[in-house]
Amino acid sequence: MRSVTRIGFVIVLALFGGWHAAAQTTTLSGDLLADWQQQKRMMMAIAEAMPEETFSFKPTEAQRTYAEQILHVAGANVYLMQHLGSSAAAPQVDTTDFKVFGLPATSKALVLEALSNGYDYGITVVQEFSDEQLLETIAGPRYLGNVTRVRMAYRTLIHAIDIYGQMAVYLRLNGVTPPASRRSGV
């Protein structure tokens, strides 16, 4: 019995040691990259959820269409992440007239491509910087002033989550359950 207890104790120590070592390898840049990748999956899923025939839906005249909401996120991701000072080439998303590749935002496929490209750009930018570089101060947009790169990246993610909430309402107004709610039954 005593040898079984020792073996169990050794196994627990080995497992705990493995978890401890894994925790020590966590990095700021790794966490940020994982958050960008996760948010891309989530935003692509909600963008895809709206049928193409209702992509031009907007609850009131003063609001953006569903397609424009998606392009707003894509454009903001590019605009805000450019502040980090990456050498990566930014994709073109014209949010002034809500155009994709110079064309009006009417095609679901083009709008989803713009969203994907905006997230891929953010992911590429994040991958360029080390933990130390992410903590360096940069000039953000006027309303933020000087911020760290990591704060700028997380402010960009926060902005997209705000729009995600609006998009969920657009879906529900069209009888579509948002993808995240399908898993939870809400």
C-alpha positions in Angstrom: 0.0 0.0 0.0 2.8 2.3 0.8 4.4 2.0 -2.6 1.1 2.8 -4.3 0.8 5.9 -2.2 4.4 6.9 -3.2 3.7 6.3 -6.8 0.5 8.4 -6.6 2.5 11.2 -4.8 5.1 11.1 -7.5 2.5 11.3 -10.2 0.8 14.2 -8.5 4.1 16.0 -8.2 5.0 15.3 -11.8 1.6 16.6 -13.0 1.8 19.7 -10.7 5.3 20.4 -11.9 4.1 20.2 -15.5 1.3 22.6 -14.9 3.7 24.9 -13.1 6.2 24.8 -16.0 3.4 25.5 -18.5 2.2 28.5 -16.5 5.8 29.9 -16.6 5.8 29.8 -20.4 2.7 32.0 -20.7 3.6 35.3 -22.2 1.9 38.6 -22.7 2.3 38.3 -26.5 1.0 34.7 -26.5 -2.1 35.7 -24.5 -2.8 38.6 -26.8 -2.3 36.5 -29.9 -4.7 33.9 -28.5 -7.3 36.6 -27.7 -7.1 38.0 -31.3 -7.5 34.5 -32.8 -10.4 33.7 -30.5 -12.2 37.0 -31.3 -11.7 36.4 -35.0 -13.5 33.1 -34.8 -16.3 34.6 -32.8 -16.7 37.6 -35.1 -16.6 35.5 -38.2 -19.3 33.3 -36.8 -21.6 36.1 -36.0 -21.0 37.9 -39.3 -21.7 34.6 -41.1 -24.9 34.0 -39.2 -27.0 36.7 -40.9 -28.5 35.5 -44.2 -27.2 37.4 -47.2 -30.7 38.6 -48.1 -30.8 40.5 -44.8 -27.2 41.8 -44.8 -28.5 45.3 -45.6 -30.9 45.2 -42.6 -30.7 48.1 -40.1 -33.1 48.6 -37.2 -33.6 52.3 -37.9 -32.6 54.7 -40.7 -30.0 56.3 -38.4 -28.1 53.0 -37.8 -25.6 51.1 -39.9 -26.7 48.1 -41.9 -25.4 44.7 -40.7 -22.8 44.7 -43.4 -21.7 48.2 -42.4 -21.3 47.0 -38.8 -19.0 44.3 -40.0 -17.0 46.7 -42.1 -16.8 49.1 -39.2 -15.1 46.4 -37.1 -12.8 45.5 -40.0 -11.8 49.1 -40.6 -11.4 49.9 -36.9 -9.1 46.9 -36.5 -6.9 48.1 -39.3 -6.9 51.8 -38.3 -6.3 51.2 -34.6 -3.7 48.5 -35.0 -1.7 50.7 -37.4 -0.9 52.8 -34.4 1.3 50.0 -33.0 4.0 50.8 -35.7 4.1 47.4 -37.4 5.9 46.9 -40.6 3.0 44.7 -41.9 1.1 46.0 -44.9 -2.5 47.0 -43.9 -5.4 45.8 -46.0 -7.7 48.4 -47.6 -11.1 48.8 -46.0 -13.0 51.9 -47.0 -15.3 52.7 -44.1 -16.1 56.2 -45.3 -18.6 54.9 -47.8 -18.6 51.4 -46.5 -16.9 49.9 -49.5 -14.8 46.7 -49.8 -12.0 46.7 -52.4 -13.6 49.9 -53.9 -17.1 48.2 -54.3 -20.3 49.0 -52.3 -20.7 46.7 -49.4 -23.5 44.5 -50.8 -21.8 41.1 -51.1 -21.7 39.0 -48.0 -18.6 37.2 -49.3 -16.6 40.5 -49.8 -17.7 41.8 -46.4 -16.6 38.6 -44.6 -13.3 38.7 -46.5 -12.7 42.3 -45.3 -13.5 41.2 -41.7 -11.1 38.2 -42.0 -8.4 40.4 -43.5 -8.8 43.0 -40.7 -8.3 40.3 -38.1 -5.4 38.7 -40.0 -3.7 42.1 -40.0 -4.2 42.5 -36.3 -2.8 39.0 -35.7 0.2 39.7 -37.9 0.8 42.9 -36.0 0.6 41.2 -32.6 3.1 38.5 -33.8 5.6 41.2 -34.7 6.1 42.4 -31.1 7.8 40.8 -28.1 6.4 41.2 -24.6 8.9 44.1 -23.9 7.8 45.9 -27.1 4.1 45.5 -26.3 4.8 47.4 -23.1 6.4 50.3 -24.9 4.5 53.6 -25.1 3.1 54.7 -28.5 1.0 57.6 -29.8 -2.6 56.3 -30.0 -5.5 58.1 -31.6 -6.3 61.5 -30.3 -8.9 60.3 -27.9 -6.5 57.9 -26.2 -3.2 59.8 -26.4 -0.1 57.9 -25.4 -0.7 54.3 -24.5 1.2 51.0 -24.5 1.0 48.8 -27.5 -0.8 46.2 -25.5 -3.4 48.6 -24.3 -4.0 49.8 -27.9 -4.5 46.2 -29.0 -6.9 45.4 -26.2 -8.9 48.6 -26.8 -9.3 47.4 -30.4 -10.6 44.1 -29.2 -13.0 45.9 -26.7 -14.3 48.0 -29.6 -15.2 44.9 -31.6 -17.0 43.4 -28.6 -19.2 46.5 -28.4 -20.2 46.1 -32.0 -20.7 42.3 -31.5 -23.4 43.1 -29.0 -25.1 45.3 -31.5 -24.9 42.6 -34.1 -26.5 40.1 -31.8 -29.5 42.4 -31.6 -29.6 42.8 -35.4 -29.7 39.0 -35.7 -32.4 38.5 -33.1 -34.6 41.2 -34.8 -34.3 39.0 -37.9 -35.2 35.8 -36.0 -31.6 34.5 -36.0 -30.1 33.2 -32.7 -26.5 34.4 -32.4 -24.0 31.6 -32.6 -22.7 32.0 -29.0 -26.3 31.7 -27.7 -26.9 28.5 -29.7 -24.4 26.7 -27.5 -25.9 28.0 -24.3 -29.5 27.8 -25.3 -30.2 31.5 -24.6 
